[in-house]
Amino acid sequence: MRMWRWGVSLLVLVLAEALAFGQAAAESSPASSISSNSAAPVDPKQSAASSLPATLSNERIRELIQKVAEKDIENEKKLRDYTYSERQEQRKLDGKGEVTSTETKTFDVLQIYGEQVYRLVSKDDKPLSEKDAGKEEEKIQKIIDKRSNESDSEREKRLKKEEKEREEGREFVKEIADAYNFTQVGSEQVEGRETYIIAAEPRLGFEPRRKEARFLTKIRGRIWIDAAENQWVKLDAEVIDTISFGLFLARLHKGTHIVTEQTRVNDEVWLPRHTAVHVDVRVALLKNFNVNVDVTDKEYKKFHTATKIVGMEEVKQQR
C-alpha cells in the first residue's frame, strides 16, 4: 500500500514544496539528477545470475503484488515502534541543469502517542540556533501536552479517523490492481538478496473511483520484490504524461522521476532507506524549473510501546 500511495503522495508533496520554493525565488530573486528513462533494460548478466524462475505467470504476479501490499501495511504499523533520522536535500536547477541553490534539513522523526512527528535539528548541515531549537522543543511539548490531556471522546474520534485513513489505503490498493498491467521483466540480486523485477504499465480503459487514483494512469514504474520475504525493495516510478493540479495552475511534466528504496531492519520490518526525486515543474507566472530532492532515512531505533519517545529521551508518561 505505502509503496504506491506514498509514491503518488510524494509527487504531490514535492510539487507543493517546489511551488513554495519557486515562488520564494520569484519574489526574492536529491543529490544528482536522475535519468528520466525508468524503463532501462535489465542487465542480462544480472538476470542470468539469479536462481529464481525465469518468468512468473500473470496469476502468480498478481498474488505476489497482493502479498507485497499486505506486507507493506504490516511495515507501516511496525514503523510506529521506531524513531529515526531523516535528511532532506533539495537542489534547484536552471534550464541548463546547473544548481542554482541547495537547501538541506535534518529531522529527528519521533513517535508521540502514536503520532509521527518531525523535529528539525539542523539546517544546511549546521545545528539549529538556540532560539530555533527552543521553538522545536516547544512544538514537541505542545503535542505531548495535547495528547496526555486527551479526553476519551477525543481519543475515540482520533482513532476512528486513523482507521478511516487505513481503510482508504486498503481501497487504494484495489485501485492499483485495476489500474495496471503487471509483468515480470527479470530478476536481480539487490544487496545479496534475490528479487523479482515487476513492471507496472497503466491499463487502457481504467476508470479511477478515488480522487487520488486519477494520477495512476499517468505514472508507470518498476518494483523490485524480495523473493524470500515478499517485500518491495525498490520502486522506480516515472510520470509519463503531464499531471495538472487545478487551482495551483501547476504541472508536473513528463519525465518527473522517483526512485525509492527500503532496507531490512532488526530482521522484522522493511523501512525506507533512500529516496531520490527529479521534478520538472511548470508553475503559472514562473518559468520551468527542475528540482532534485534526495531523502535519506537512517539510525532506526526501536522503543517499547509502553513509553513515548521524544528525541533521545524517553518520556515516562503512559496512558
PLY file of the C-alpha trace (Angstrom):
ply
format ascii 1.0
element vertex 319
property float x
property float y
property float z
element edge 317
property int vertex1
property int vertex2
end_header
0.00 0.00 0.00
2.59 2.53 1.07
4.80 1.89 -1.94
2.32 3.30 -4.48
0.14 5.58 -2.37
3.21 7.12 -0.81
4.82 7.48 -4.21
1.86 9.38 -5.63
1.56 11.46 -2.44
5.25 12.24 -2.64
4.82 13.58 -6.16
2.15 15.95 -4.85
4.19 16.84 -1.77
7.29 17.56 -3.81
5.25 19.74 -6.12
3.94 21.71 -3.14
7.49 22.18 -1.88
8.60 23.18 -5.36
5.78 25.70 -5.63
6.83 27.35 -2.38
10.47 27.18 -3.38
9.83 28.68 -6.82
7.52 31.40 -5.50
10.12 32.45 -2.94
12.74 32.61 -5.69
10.46 34.74 -7.86
9.76 37.18 -5.03
13.36 37.49 -3.84
15.41 36.96 -6.84
18.22 14.56 -4.35
21.85 14.93 -4.81
22.20 14.37 -8.58
19.79 14.33 -11.47
18.14 11.02 -12.25
17.75 9.76 -15.79
14.17 10.04 -16.97
14.35 6.66 -18.66
12.82 4.44 -16.00
12.31 1.64 -18.48
16.02 0.93 -18.80
16.64 -2.67 -19.89
17.57 -5.21 -17.26
21.18 -6.33 -17.38
21.05 -9.89 -18.81
24.05 -10.89 -16.70
22.14 -9.95 -13.55
19.10 -11.96 -14.65
21.24 -14.92 -15.62
22.94 -14.93 -12.23
19.60 -15.23 -10.44
18.37 -18.62 -9.26
14.72 -17.52 -9.49
12.31 -18.75 -12.16
12.84 -17.03 -15.48
9.18 -15.99 -15.69
6.16 -15.81 -13.42
2.60 -16.38 -14.57
0.19 -13.44 -14.52
-1.74 -15.12 -11.72
1.45 -15.57 -9.67
2.40 -11.92 -10.23
-0.99 -10.67 -9.01
-0.71 -12.91 -5.94
2.77 -11.55 -5.32
1.63 -7.92 -5.61
-1.19 -8.61 -3.14
1.24 -10.15 -0.66
3.57 -7.18 -1.05
0.68 -4.81 -0.33
-0.23 -6.77 2.80
3.37 -6.77 3.98
3.52 -3.03 3.38
0.58 -2.49 5.71
2.42 -4.52 8.37
5.55 -2.41 7.86
3.53 0.76 8.28
2.24 -0.48 11.63
5.68 -1.55 12.84
7.17 1.79 11.82
5.25 3.26 14.77
7.67 1.43 17.06
10.70 3.20 15.60
12.35 6.59 15.72
14.91 7.58 13.10
16.83 10.39 11.45
15.84 11.87 8.11
17.96 14.18 5.98
16.28 16.06 3.13
18.26 17.84 0.44
16.67 19.99 -2.24
18.56 21.36 -5.23
17.02 23.78 -7.67
18.37 23.62 -11.22
18.21 26.16 -14.02
17.36 25.37 -17.64
20.92 24.21 -18.27
20.85 21.76 -15.39
23.14 23.89 -13.24
22.46 24.02 -9.50
21.26 27.49 -8.52
20.59 26.81 -4.84
20.76 23.99 -2.31
18.86 23.58 0.93
19.17 20.74 3.44
17.20 19.91 6.55
17.70 17.10 9.05
14.94 15.85 11.31
14.52 13.51 14.24
11.40 11.55 13.36
9.59 10.75 16.59
6.57 8.74 17.66
4.50 10.55 20.26
1.32 8.83 21.43
1.13 7.01 18.12
1.65 10.15 16.06
4.67 10.60 13.81
6.30 13.98 14.48
9.23 15.63 12.72
11.60 17.69 14.87
14.03 19.85 12.92
17.56 19.51 14.28
19.74 21.13 11.61
19.65 23.32 8.51
22.28 23.13 5.78
24.05 20.52 7.94
24.51 23.03 10.78
22.83 22.67 14.20
19.89 24.96 14.88
20.48 28.12 16.82
19.48 28.01 20.48
16.39 30.06 19.64
15.25 27.81 16.80
15.99 24.66 18.80
13.87 26.06 21.61
10.96 26.57 19.21
11.19 22.94 18.11
11.13 21.76 21.72
8.09 23.92 22.39
6.35 22.36 19.42
7.06 18.87 20.71
5.92 19.74 24.23
2.62 21.12 22.93
1.96 17.81 21.19
2.79 15.87 24.35
0.54 18.09 26.45
-2.31 17.80 23.97
-2.16 14.03 23.82
-1.61 13.49 27.54
-4.74 15.58 28.26
-6.79 13.97 25.52
-10.29 13.03 26.63
-11.78 9.62 25.90
-14.12 11.11 23.29
-11.24 12.96 21.58
-9.16 9.82 21.55
-12.03 7.80 20.10
-12.56 10.42 17.40
-8.85 10.40 16.51
-8.68 6.60 16.35
-11.73 6.46 14.10
-10.11 8.98 11.79
-6.91 6.92 11.67
-8.86 3.74 10.93
-10.72 5.53 8.15
-7.38 6.55 6.62
-6.14 2.96 6.80
-9.32 1.74 5.12
-8.84 4.33 2.39
-5.34 2.96 1.93
-6.70 -0.56 1.50
-9.21 0.71 -1.06
-6.38 2.45 -2.90
-4.57 -0.89 -3.19
-7.61 -2.27 -5.01
-7.44 0.65 -7.44
-3.80 -0.16 -8.19
-4.67 -3.74 -9.09
-7.20 -2.42 -11.60
-5.05 0.44 -12.88
-2.01 -1.53 -14.02
-0.87 -4.47 -16.05
1.94 -6.20 -14.17
4.61 -8.23 -15.94
7.89 -9.76 -14.84
10.80 -8.25 -16.75
13.66 -10.01 -14.99
15.26 -10.88 -11.69
18.25 -9.44 -9.90
20.28 -9.59 -6.73
19.97 -6.50 -4.55
22.39 -6.36 -1.63
22.84 -10.10 -1.89
19.11 -10.87 -1.89
17.17 -12.35 -4.82
14.46 -10.09 -6.21
11.84 -10.22 -8.92
11.58 -7.16 -11.17
7.96 -6.37 -11.96
6.92 -3.70 -14.45
3.66 -1.80 -13.95
2.14 -0.17 -17.03
-1.14 1.79 -16.93
-4.09 -0.30 -18.11
-6.03 1.13 -21.05
-9.61 1.98 -20.15
-9.00 2.24 -16.40
-11.64 4.41 -14.70
-10.50 5.62 -11.25
-13.01 5.56 -8.42
-10.93 7.59 -5.98
-9.69 11.14 -6.47
-6.03 10.35 -5.82
-6.15 7.39 -8.19
-6.65 9.61 -11.21
-2.87 10.13 -11.33
-2.16 6.42 -11.71
-2.82 6.41 -15.46
-0.02 8.93 -15.86
2.58 7.06 -13.84
4.40 3.85 -14.69
7.05 2.03 -12.74
9.05 -0.99 -11.76
9.12 -2.80 -8.44
11.93 -4.95 -7.10
10.40 -7.57 -4.79
12.38 -9.65 -2.33
11.61 -13.25 -3.28
12.11 -14.71 0.19
10.02 -12.23 2.17
7.58 -10.76 -0.38
8.71 -7.23 0.47
9.33 -4.46 -2.03
12.97 -3.45 -2.01
12.98 -0.73 -4.63
10.42 1.33 -6.53
11.21 3.26 -9.71
8.31 5.47 -10.86
8.07 7.90 -13.76
5.47 10.43 -14.88
4.67 9.58 -18.50
2.11 12.30 -19.15
1.64 15.81 -17.76
-0.16 15.93 -14.40
-2.06 19.18 -13.82
-3.03 20.50 -10.41
-6.17 22.58 -10.99
-6.23 25.66 -8.79
-2.47 25.54 -8.33
-2.09 26.28 -12.05
0.91 23.99 -11.91
2.03 20.97 -13.87
4.36 18.05 -13.37
5.94 17.33 -16.71
6.63 14.02 -18.37
9.93 12.72 -17.01
9.38 13.59 -13.35
11.01 10.66 -11.62
11.09 8.90 -8.23
13.40 6.11 -7.08
12.88 4.90 -3.52
14.48 2.03 -1.60
13.74 0.10 1.56
16.01 -1.83 3.89
15.53 -4.69 6.34
15.66 -3.52 9.97
16.09 -5.76 13.03
15.13 -8.83 10.98
11.48 -7.90 11.46
10.49 -5.00 9.23
11.35 -3.23 5.97
11.63 0.56 6.26
12.58 3.49 3.98
16.29 3.96 3.33
16.68 6.38 0.45
14.53 8.34 -1.98
15.70 10.39 -4.95
13.30 12.62 -6.86
13.79 14.62 -10.04
10.90 17.01 -10.65
10.27 19.00 -13.82
7.73 21.68 -12.92
5.94 24.47 -14.74
4.26 26.99 -12.47
1.94 29.75 -13.70
3.76 33.09 -13.91
7.09 31.30 -13.44
9.42 29.64 -15.90
10.03 25.92 -15.98
12.41 24.77 -13.30
13.77 21.46 -12.11
14.16 20.34 -8.53
16.19 17.38 -7.31
15.25 16.05 -3.89
17.33 13.49 -2.01
15.99 11.95 1.21
17.99 9.59 3.43
16.48 7.75 6.41
18.78 6.04 8.92
19.55 5.30 12.56
16.35 3.38 13.19
15.84 2.75 16.91
13.09 0.62 18.34
11.43 1.57 21.58
8.89 -0.07 23.87
5.36 0.95 23.03
4.67 1.48 26.73
6.88 4.56 26.68
6.77 7.63 24.47
9.95 8.78 22.76
10.96 12.40 22.45
14.35 12.89 20.85
16.92 10.76 22.63
14.99 10.68 25.88
12.04 8.60 26.93
9.09 10.44 28.37
7.78 8.16 31.06
4.21 9.35 30.71
1.90 6.48 29.96
-1.81 6.34 29.37
0 1
1 2
2 3
3 4
4 5
5 6
6 7
7 8
8 9
9 10
10 11
11 12
12 13
13 14
14 15
15 16
16 17
17 18
18 19
19 20
20 21
21 22
22 23
23 24
24 25
25 26
26 27
27 28
29 30
30 31
31 32
32 33
33 34
34 35
35 36
36 37
37 38
38 39
39 40
40 41
41 42
42 43
43 44
44 45
45 46
46 47
47 48
48 49
49 50
50 51
51 52
52 53
53 54
54 55
55 56
56 57
57 58
58 59
59 60
60 61
61 62
62 63
63 64
64 65
65 66
66 67
67 68
68 69
69 70
70 71
71 72
72 73
73 74
74 75
75 76
76 77
77 78
78 79
79 80
80 81
81 82
82 83
83 84
84 85
85 86
86 87
87 88
88 89
89 90
90 91
91 92
92 93
93 94
94 95
95 96
96 97
97 98
98 99
99 100
100 101
101 102
102 103
103 104
104 105
105 106
106 107
107 108
108 109
109 110
110 111
111 112
112 113
113 114
114 115
115 116
116 117
117 118
118 119
119 120
120 121
121 122
122 123
123 124
124 125
125 126
126 127
127 128
128 129
129 130
130 131
131 132
132 133
133 134
134 135
135 136
136 137
137 138
138 139
139 140
140 141
141 142
142 143
143 144
144 145
145 146
146 147
147 148
148 149
149 150
150 151
151 152
152 153
153 154
154 155
155 156
156 157
157 158
158 159
159 160
160 161
161 162
162 163
163 164
164 165
165 166
166 167
167 168
168 169
169 170
170 171
171 172
172 173
173 174
174 175
175 176
176 177
177 178
178 179
179 180
180 181
181 182
182 183
183 184
184 185
185 186
186 187
187 188
188 189
189 190
190 191
191 192
192 193
193 194
194 195
195 196
196 197
197 198
198 199
199 200
200 201
201 202
202 203
203 204
204 205
205 206
206 207
207 208
208 209
209 210
210 211
211 212
212 213
213 214
214 215
215 216
216 217
217 218
218 219
219 220
220 221
221 222
222 223
223 224
224 225
225 226
226 227
227 228
228 229
229 230
230 231
231 232
232 233
233 234
234 235
235 236
236 237
237 238
238 239
239 240
240 241
241 242
242 243
243 244
244 245
245 246
246 247
247 248
248 249
249 250
250 251
251 252
252 253
253 254
254 255
255 256
256 257
257 258
258 259
259 260
260 261
261 262
262 263
263 264
264 265
265 266
266 267
267 268
268 269
269 270
270 271
271 272
272 273
273 274
274 275
275 276
276 277
277 278
278 279
279 280
280 281
281 282
282 283
283 284
284 285
285 286
286 287
287 288
288 289
289 290
290 291
291 292
292 293
293 294
294 295
295 296
296 297
297 298
298 299
299 300
300 301
301 302
302 303
303 304
304 305
305 306
306 307
307 308
308 309
309 310
310 311
311 312
312 313
313 314
314 315
315 316
316 317
317 318
